[in-house]
Amino acid sequence: MKVHHLNCGTMHLRGGPRLVCHVLLLETDAHGLVLVDSGFGLMDIANRGRRVGPTRHYIKPALDPEETAAHQVERLGFHRDDVRHIVLTHFDADHIGGLADFPHATVHVTAAEARGAIHAPSWRERLRFRPAQWAHGPSVVEHSPDGEPWRGFAAAKELDSVAPGIVLVSLPGHTRGHACVAVDTGTRWILHAGDAFYHPGTLDGRAPVPAALRAMEAAVAYDLKQVRANHARLGELHRRAEPDLTIICAHDPALYERMRAG
């Protein structure tokens, strides 16, 4: 499975570092193209107040049409309709804004995340999520990862209906149904951890995590205690240094550039 690393949304966090929206574009043998997350989309640029919401004043997204997955897919020589599936880590706007640019793609998410965003949100979740992002009526498939172990994570599910070698790993905390997405490239696995962590220093301790990132992570966490437990689990996996595994997150520009460089 060939993997393209895309930045689908540069952000300039107020009082903090530059961030990216690290999206994976997968070329599968028989199932077309698959996106892992979608970053910001063209409709976010056209209607940023309704679709991104007040958080745009804090994260200050560039909202550049050239950074959208739609335009990047086309620059790679594909058509938008070649994207058959989109696997989401969670429903925050900077991860799902591009859904409407691929209206025929099937969207895959955990059942817990769909419940928290679409079916039965709490008052905090109603403030957090933007229904305009799925107002185009995408086909959403809900998954319940509940028993296929993967690298020590008990709640995982291989998405055979999408393509062999794509595993949805439940890791709630940042949101109610947040998940990681593991991808088998043939020579190694990439674990896209979404927003389970924001900075590599969280896992290896080599550099301090910027205060603005720590503050944002705590402010938006659905379950902060679980977020910190996830840090410990991912840190332990990182320290095992398994040669066929690379762990990335959604927003760190250094990790993105390293993966893009190959």
Summary of the structure (lengths in Angstrom):
residues: 262
radius of gyration: 16.7
end to end distance: 14.5
largest distance: 45.0
contacts: 918
relative contact order: 0.16
helix: 35%
strand: 23%
